[in-house]
Structure formats: C-alpha cells, structure tokens
C-alpha cells in the first residue's frame, strides 16, 4: 500500500507543478495515471482538486464539476482529512 501511496502522491505533485507553470494540458498525463490507479479511493481523493484546478485553467466547466462531484461522493474522507495538498511532500 505504501508503494501505491507514494506513486499516487508523486503523480499529484507532478500534476500540480504542471498546473502551476500554466501547462494544464501536460498535467492531464498525470491525471490519466491517477485514473488508472488500482487504489481508486485514494486516487479519487487526489483527483478531485486536480480536476478543479485543470478545469479552471482550461476554462472547462465539466472538468470542474467532475472534481466537485468527487468531493461530494467522498465527503466523509474530505471532512476527516481535508485537502490532499497538505499531505503532498
């Protein structure tokens, strides 16, 4: 499980770096890797803010809504742990 967590965390960090540099399109590569992860619950936790951030940068409302829907579906996790940004190393 630790290996999967480390891998998911690294994809999240790399995607955020791409978004922060204004390259939301390249961040989608890491989003795809997260979507393909075997650890769906953990990946979804990390995907929600990425969908929102990429959607805002690309002015893609449906992607923003996907992120909001993931937060809504996993609200118990979000309310307990907060945003994954505080855990990213």
N, CA, C and O atoms as a GROMACS GRO file, in nm:
protein
  356
    1UNK      N    1   0.082  -0.119   0.000
    1UNK     CA    2   0.000   0.000   0.000
    1UNK      C    3   0.087   0.126   0.000
    1UNK      O    4   0.052   0.225  -0.065
    2UNK      N    5   0.199   0.124   0.073
    2UNK     CA    6   0.286   0.242   0.079
    2UNK      C    7   0.340   0.277  -0.060
    2UNK      O    8   0.351   0.395  -0.095
    3UNK      N    9   0.374   0.175  -0.137
    3UNK     CA   10   0.425   0.199  -0.272
    3UNK      C   11   0.319   0.270  -0.357
    3UNK      O   12   0.350   0.366  -0.428
    4UNK      N   13   0.196   0.223  -0.349
    4UNK     CA   14   0.087   0.284  -0.426
    4UNK      C   15   0.064   0.428  -0.380
    4UNK      O   16   0.042   0.518  -0.462
    5UNK      N   17   0.068   0.449  -0.248
    5UNK     CA   18   0.050   0.584  -0.195
    5UNK      C   19   0.160   0.677  -0.248
    5UNK      O   20   0.131   0.788  -0.294
    6UNK      N   21   0.284   0.632  -0.242
    6UNK     CA   22   0.396   0.714  -0.289
    6UNK      C   23   0.382   0.747  -0.437
    6UNK      O   24   0.410   0.859  -0.480
    7UNK      N   25   0.339   0.648  -0.515
    7UNK     CA   26   0.321   0.669  -0.658
    7UNK      C   27   0.210   0.771  -0.684
    7UNK      O   28   0.227   0.863  -0.764
    8UNK      N   29   0.098   0.755  -0.618
    8UNK     CA   30  -0.015   0.847  -0.635
    8UNK      C   31   0.025   0.987  -0.590
    8UNK      O   32  -0.007   1.085  -0.657
    9UNK      N   33   0.093   0.997  -0.479
    9UNK     CA   34   0.139   1.126  -0.428
    9UNK      C   35   0.232   1.194  -0.528
    9UNK      O   36   0.223   1.315  -0.550
   10UNK      N   37   0.322   1.118  -0.590
   10UNK     CA   38   0.415   1.177  -0.686
   10UNK      C   39   0.342   1.226  -0.811
   10UNK      O   40   0.377   1.330  -0.865
   11UNK      N   41   0.240   1.152  -0.856
   11UNK     CA   42   0.161   1.199  -0.971
   11UNK      C   43   0.090   1.329  -0.937
   11UNK      O   44   0.084   1.421  -1.019
   12UNK      N   45   0.037   1.337  -0.815
   12UNK     CA   46  -0.033   1.457  -0.771
   12UNK      C   47   0.062   1.577  -0.770
   12UNK      O   48   0.027   1.685  -0.818
   13UNK      N   49   0.180   1.558  -0.716
   13UNK     CA   50   0.279   1.666  -0.709
   13UNK      C   51   0.320   1.709  -0.849
   13UNK      O   52   0.326   1.829  -0.878
   14UNK      N   53   0.348   1.613  -0.937
   14UNK     CA   54   0.390   1.646  -1.073
   14UNK      C   55   0.279   1.718  -1.149
   14UNK      O   56   0.306   1.813  -1.223
   15UNK      N   57   0.157   1.674  -1.132
   15UNK     CA   58   0.044   1.740  -1.199
   15UNK      C   59   0.030   1.883  -1.149
   15UNK      O   60   0.008   1.975  -1.228
   16UNK      N   61   0.043   1.903  -1.018
   16UNK     CA   62   0.034   2.038  -0.962
   16UNK      C   63   0.145   2.128  -1.013
   16UNK      O   64   0.123   2.247  -1.037
   17UNK      N   65   0.264   2.073  -1.029
   17UNK     CA   66   0.375   2.152  -1.083
   17UNK      C   67   0.343   2.199  -1.225
   17UNK      O   68   0.370   2.313  -1.261
   18UNK      N   69   0.285   2.109  -1.304
   18UNK     CA   70   0.247   2.145  -1.442
   18UNK      C   71   0.139   2.253  -1.441
   18UNK      O   72   0.146   2.349  -1.518
   19UNK      N   73   0.039   2.237  -1.355
   19UNK     CA   74  -0.070   2.335  -1.346
   19UNK      C   75  -0.014   2.470  -1.302
   19UNK      O   76  -0.049   2.573  -1.359
   20UNK      N   77   0.072   2.470  -1.201
   20UNK     CA   78   0.130   2.594  -1.150
   20UNK      C   79   0.213   2.667  -1.255
   20UNK      O   80   0.223   2.789  -1.254
   21UNK      N   81   0.273   2.591  -1.346
   21UNK     CA   82   0.352   2.653  -1.453
   21UNK      C   83   0.265   2.695  -1.571
   21UNK      O   84   0.315   2.748  -1.670
   22UNK      N   85   0.134   2.671  -1.560
   22UNK     CA   86   0.041   2.712  -1.665
   22UNK      C   87   0.021   2.607  -1.774
   22UNK      O   88  -0.044   2.634  -1.874
   23UNK      N   89   0.076   2.488  -1.754
   23UNK     CA   90   0.067   2.383  -1.855
   23UNK      C   91  -0.034   2.277  -1.812
   23UNK      O   92   0.002   2.163  -1.783
   24UNK      N   93  -0.160   2.316  -1.808
   24UNK     CA   94  -0.266   2.224  -1.764
   24UNK      C   95  -0.278   2.104  -1.856
   24UNK      O   96  -0.315   1.995  -1.812
   25UNK      N   97  -0.248   2.123  -1.983
   25UNK     CA   98  -0.259   2.013  -2.079
   25UNK      C   99  -0.164   1.898  -2.042
   25UNK      O  100  -0.202   1.782  -2.047
   26UNK      N  101  -0.041   1.931  -2.005
   26UNK     CA  102   0.056   1.828  -1.965
   26UNK      C  103   0.018   1.763  -1.833
   26UNK      O  104   0.053   1.647  -1.809
   27UNK      N  105  -0.053   1.835  -1.748
   27UNK     CA  106  -0.097   1.779  -1.620
   27UNK      C  107  -0.194   1.664  -1.642
   27UNK      O  108  -0.205   1.574  -1.558
   28UNK      N  109  -0.264   1.666  -1.755
   28UNK     CA  110  -0.360   1.559  -1.784
   28UNK      C  111  -0.294   1.422  -1.793
   28UNK      O  112  -0.358   1.320  -1.767
   29UNK      N  113  -0.166   1.418  -1.830
   29UNK     CA  114  -0.092   1.292  -1.835
   29UNK      C  115  -0.091   1.225  -1.697
   29UNK      O  116  -0.110   1.104  -1.686
   30UNK      N  117  -0.070   1.304  -1.594
   30UNK     CA  118  -0.068   1.251  -1.457
   30UNK      C  119  -0.208   1.220  -1.406
   30UNK      O  120  -0.228   1.128  -1.327
   31UNK      N  121  -0.305   1.298  -1.452
   31UNK     CA  122  -0.445   1.270  -1.417
   31UNK      C  123  -0.484   1.133  -1.472
   31UNK      O  124  -0.550   1.055  -1.403
   32UNK      N  125  -0.443   1.104  -1.594
   32UNK     CA  126  -0.472   0.974  -1.655
   32UNK      C  127  -0.410   0.862  -1.573
   32UNK      O  128  -0.474   0.759  -1.552
   33UNK      N  129  -0.287   0.881  -1.527
   33UNK     CA  130  -0.222   0.779  -1.444
   33UNK      C  131  -0.298   0.758  -1.314
   33UNK      O  132  -0.311   0.645  -1.267
   34UNK      N  133  -0.347   0.866  -1.256
   34UNK     CA  134  -0.427   0.853  -1.133
   34UNK      C  135  -0.558   0.782  -1.161
   34UNK      O  136  -0.601   0.698  -1.082
   35UNK      N  137  -0.620   0.813  -1.273
   35UNK     CA  138  -0.747   0.748  -1.309
   35UNK      C  139  -0.730   0.598  -1.330
   35UNK      O  140  -0.822   0.520  -1.306
   36UNK      N  141  -0.610   0.557  -1.373
   36UNK     CA  142  -0.583   0.416  -1.398
   36UNK      C  143  -0.532   0.342  -1.274
   36UNK      O  144  -0.509   0.221  -1.280
   37UNK      N  145  -0.515   0.411  -1.165
   37UNK     CA  146  -0.462   0.352  -1.042
   37UNK      C  147  -0.554   0.242  -0.990
   37UNK      O  148  -0.676   0.249  -1.003
   38UNK      N  149  -0.493   0.141  -0.929
   38UNK     CA  150  -0.570   0.032  -0.867
   38UNK      C  151  -0.633   0.078  -0.736
   38UNK      O  152  -0.734   0.023  -0.692
   39UNK      N  153  -0.573   0.176  -0.673
   39UNK     CA  154  -0.624   0.230  -0.546
   39UNK      C  155  -0.722   0.343  -0.576
   39UNK      O  156  -0.688   0.461  -0.561
   40UNK      N  157  -0.842   0.308  -0.617
   40UNK     CA  158  -0.941   0.405  -0.664
   40UNK      C  159  -0.979   0.509  -0.559
   40UNK      O  160  -0.986   0.628  -0.590
   41UNK      N  161  -1.003   0.467  -0.436
   41UNK     CA  162  -1.044   0.563  -0.334
   41UNK      C  163  -0.936   0.668  -0.308
   41UNK      O  164  -0.965   0.787  -0.299
   42UNK      N  165  -0.814   0.622  -0.297
   42UNK     CA  166  -0.704   0.715  -0.274
   42UNK      C  167  -0.682   0.804  -0.396
   42UNK      O  168  -0.662   0.925  -0.382
   43UNK      N  169  -0.687   0.746  -0.514
   43UNK     CA  170  -0.668   0.824  -0.637
   43UNK      C  171  -0.779   0.929  -0.651
   43UNK      O  172  -0.751   1.042  -0.689
   44UNK      N  173  -0.902   0.892  -0.621
   44UNK     CA  174  -1.013   0.988  -0.631
   44UNK      C  175  -0.994   1.105  -0.536
   44UNK      O  176  -1.030   1.218  -0.568
   45UNK      N  177  -0.938   1.078  -0.420
   45UNK     CA  178  -0.910   1.183  -0.323
   45UNK      C  179  -0.815   1.287  -0.383
   45UNK      O  180  -0.831   1.407  -0.362
   46UNK      N  181  -0.717   1.239  -0.457
   46UNK     CA  182  -0.620   1.328  -0.521
   46UNK      C  183  -0.672   1.387  -0.652
   46UNK      O  184  -0.633   1.498  -0.690
   47UNK      N  185  -0.758   1.316  -0.720
   47UNK     CA  186  -0.809   1.364  -0.849
   47UNK      C  187  -0.900   1.485  -0.836
   47UNK      O  188  -0.898   1.573  -0.922
   48UNK      N  189  -0.979   1.490  -0.732
   48UNK     CA  190  -1.078   1.598  -0.718
   48UNK      C  191  -1.017   1.737  -0.732
   48UNK      O  192  -1.064   1.815  -0.815
   49UNK      N  193  -0.913   1.772  -0.655
   49UNK     CA  194  -0.857   1.907  -0.671
   49UNK      C  195  -0.788   1.928  -0.805
   49UNK      O  196  -0.784   2.040  -0.857
   50UNK      N  197  -0.735   1.819  -0.862
   50UNK     CA  198  -0.671   1.833  -0.994
   50UNK      C  199  -0.774   1.864  -1.101
   50UNK      O  200  -0.753   1.950  -1.186
   51UNK      N  201  -0.887   1.792  -1.098
   51UNK     CA  202  -0.994   1.822  -1.194
   51UNK      C  203  -1.036   1.968  -1.183
   51UNK      O  204  -1.053   2.037  -1.284
   52UNK      N  205  -1.051   2.015  -1.061
   52UNK     CA  206  -1.095   2.154  -1.040
   52UNK      C  207  -0.989   2.252  -1.092
   52UNK      O  208  -1.022   2.345  -1.166
   53UNK      N  209  -0.864   2.232  -1.054
   53UNK     CA  210  -0.757   2.323  -1.096
   53UNK      C  211  -0.738   2.324  -1.248
   53UNK      O  212  -0.728   2.430  -1.309
   54UNK      N  213  -0.735   2.206  -1.308
   54UNK     CA  214  -0.718   2.199  -1.454
   54UNK      C  215  -0.839   2.260  -1.522
   54UNK      O  216  -0.825   2.333  -1.620
   55UNK      N  217  -0.958   2.231  -1.472
   55UNK     CA  218  -1.079   2.287  -1.530
   55UNK      C  219  -1.081   2.438  -1.526
   55UNK      O  220  -1.126   2.502  -1.620
   56UNK      N  221  -1.033   2.496  -1.417
   56UNK     CA  222  -1.027   2.642  -1.406
   56UNK      C  223  -0.927   2.698  -1.506
   56UNK      O  224  -0.957   2.795  -1.576
   57UNK      N  225  -0.808   2.640  -1.512
   57UNK     CA  226  -0.704   2.689  -1.603
   57UNK      C  227  -0.750   2.678  -1.749
   57UNK      O  228  -0.728   2.769  -1.828
   58UNK      N  229  -0.813   2.565  -1.783
   58UNK     CA  230  -0.856   2.543  -1.921
   58UNK      C  231  -0.996   2.599  -1.950
   58UNK      O  232  -1.046   2.588  -2.061
   59UNK      N  233  -1.057   2.660  -1.848
   59UNK     CA  234  -1.194   2.711  -1.860
   59UNK      C  235  -1.287   2.600  -1.908
   59UNK      O  236  -1.366   2.617  -2.002
   60UNK      N  237  -1.277   2.486  -1.841
   60UNK     CA  238  -1.352   2.365  -1.874
   60UNK      C  239  -1.447   2.334  -1.758
   60UNK      O  240  -1.411   2.262  -1.665
   61UNK      N  241  -1.567   2.388  -1.765
   61UNK     CA  242  -1.664   2.373  -1.656
   61UNK      C  243  -1.696   2.227  -1.624
   61UNK      O  244  -1.705   2.192  -1.506
   62UNK      N  245  -1.714   2.138  -1.725
   62UNK     CA  246  -1.743   1.998  -1.690
   62UNK      C  247  -1.632   1.932  -1.607
   62UNK      O  248  -1.661   1.847  -1.522
   63UNK      N  249  -1.507   1.970  -1.632
   63UNK     CA  250  -1.398   1.912  -1.553
   63UNK      C  251  -1.405   1.964  -1.409
   63UNK      O  252  -1.382   1.887  -1.315
   64UNK      N  253  -1.436   2.090  -1.390
   64UNK     CA  254  -1.453   2.145  -1.256
   64UNK      C  255  -1.564   2.070  -1.184
   64UNK      O  256  -1.551   2.035  -1.067
   65UNK      N  257  -1.674   2.046  -1.254
   65UNK     CA  258  -1.787   1.974  -1.194
   65UNK      C  259  -1.749   1.832  -1.155
   65UNK      O  260  -1.796   1.781  -1.053
   66UNK      N  261  -1.665   1.765  -1.237
   66UNK     CA  262  -1.619   1.630  -1.200
   66UNK      C  263  -1.546   1.632  -1.067
   66UNK      O  264  -1.565   1.544  -0.983
   67UNK      N  265  -1.462   1.734  -1.048
   67UNK     CA  266  -1.390   1.746  -0.922
   67UNK      C  267  -1.484   1.768  -0.805
   67UNK      O  268  -1.468   1.708  -0.698
   68UNK      N  269  -1.582   1.855  -0.825
   68UNK     CA  270  -1.680   1.881  -0.719
   68UNK      C  271  -1.760   1.756  -0.687
   68UNK      O  272  -1.788   1.727  -0.571
   69UNK      N  273  -1.798   1.681  -0.791
   69UNK     CA  274  -1.873   1.557  -0.770
   69UNK      C  275  -1.791   1.455  -0.691
   69UNK      O  276  -1.845   1.385  -0.605
   70UNK      N  277  -1.661   1.446  -0.720
   70UNK     CA  278  -1.576   1.353  -0.645
   70UNK      C  279  -1.567   1.393  -0.498
   70UNK      O  280  -1.568   1.308  -0.409
   71UNK      N  281  -1.558   1.522  -0.472
   71UNK     CA  282  -1.555   1.568  -0.333
   71UNK      C  283  -1.687   1.532  -0.267
   71UNK      O  284  -1.689   1.485  -0.153
   72UNK      N  285  -1.797   1.554  -0.338
   72UNK     CA  286  -1.929   1.523  -0.283
   72UNK      C  287  -1.943   1.374  -0.252
   72UNK      O  288  -1.994   1.337  -0.147
   73UNK      N  289  -1.898   1.288  -0.345
   73UNK     CA  290  -1.908   1.143  -0.326
   73UNK      C  291  -1.821   1.095  -0.209
   73UNK      O  292  -1.856   0.999  -0.141
   74UNK      N  293  -1.711   1.162  -0.188
   74UNK     CA  294  -1.615   1.120  -0.085
   74UNK      C  295  -1.609   1.222   0.029
   74UNK      O  296  -1.504   1.242   0.090
   75UNK      N  297  -1.723   1.284   0.058
   75UNK     CA  298  -1.724   1.393   0.156
   75UNK      C  299  -1.677   1.347   0.294
   75UNK      O  300  -1.613   1.424   0.366
   76UNK      N  301  -1.707   1.225   0.331
   76UNK     CA  302  -1.663   1.176   0.462
   76UNK      C  303  -1.511   1.178   0.474
   76UNK      O  304  -1.458   1.211   0.580
   77UNK      N  305  -1.442   1.142   0.366
   77UNK     CA  306  -1.296   1.144   0.366
   77UNK      C  307  -1.245   1.287   0.370
   77UNK      O  308  -1.155   1.322   0.446
   78UNK      N  309  -1.306   1.371   0.285
   78UNK     CA  310  -1.263   1.511   0.279
   78UNK      C  311  -1.286   1.581   0.412
   78UNK      O  312  -1.202   1.660   0.455
   79UNK      N  313  -1.398   1.555   0.477
   79UNK     CA  314  -1.426   1.623   0.603
   79UNK      C  315  -1.333   1.575   0.714
   79UNK      O  316  -1.305   1.649   0.808
   80UNK      N  317  -1.287   1.452   0.704
   80UNK     CA  318  -1.197   1.397   0.805
   80UNK      C  319  -1.052   1.442   0.784
   80UNK      O  320  -0.984   1.479   0.879
   81UNK      N  321  -1.006   1.437   0.659
   81UNK     CA  322  -0.865   1.462   0.630
   81UNK      C  323  -0.836   1.597   0.567
   81UNK      O  324  -0.721   1.642   0.570
   82UNK      N  325  -0.935   1.661   0.508
   82UNK     CA  326  -0.911   1.787   0.439
   82UNK      C  327  -0.854   1.763   0.301
   82UNK      O  328  -0.860   1.652   0.248
   83UNK      N  329  -0.798   1.866   0.243
   83UNK     CA  330  -0.745   1.860   0.107
   83UNK      C  331  -0.611   1.785   0.104
   83UNK      O  332  -0.534   1.794   0.200
   84UNK      N  333  -0.584   1.711  -0.004
   84UNK     CA  334  -0.457   1.637  -0.012
   84UNK      C  335  -0.334   1.727  -0.024
   84UNK      O  336  -0.223   1.679  -0.003
   85UNK      N  337  -0.352   1.855  -0.057
   85UNK     CA  338  -0.238   1.944  -0.069
   85UNK      C  339  -0.154   1.946   0.059
   85UNK      O  340  -0.032   1.960   0.053
   86UNK      N  341  -0.219   1.932   0.173
   86UNK     CA  342  -0.143   1.940   0.298
   86UNK      C  343  -0.061   1.814   0.324
   86UNK      O  344   0.027   1.814   0.410
   87UNK      N  345  -0.088   1.706   0.250
   87UNK     CA  346  -0.013   1.582   0.267
   87UNK      C  347   0.096   1.564   0.162
   87UNK      O  348   0.187   1.484   0.180
   88UNK      N  349   0.085   1.638   0.053
   88UNK     CA  350   0.183   1.623  -0.056
   88UNK      C  351   0.321   1.666  -0.006
   88UNK      O  352   0.337   1.770   0.057
   89UNK      N  353   0.417   1.584  -0.034
   89UNK     CA  354   0.553   1.609   0.015
   89UNK      C  355   0.630   1.687  -0.090
   89UNK      O  356   0.747   1.719  -0.069
   0.00000   0.00000   0.00000
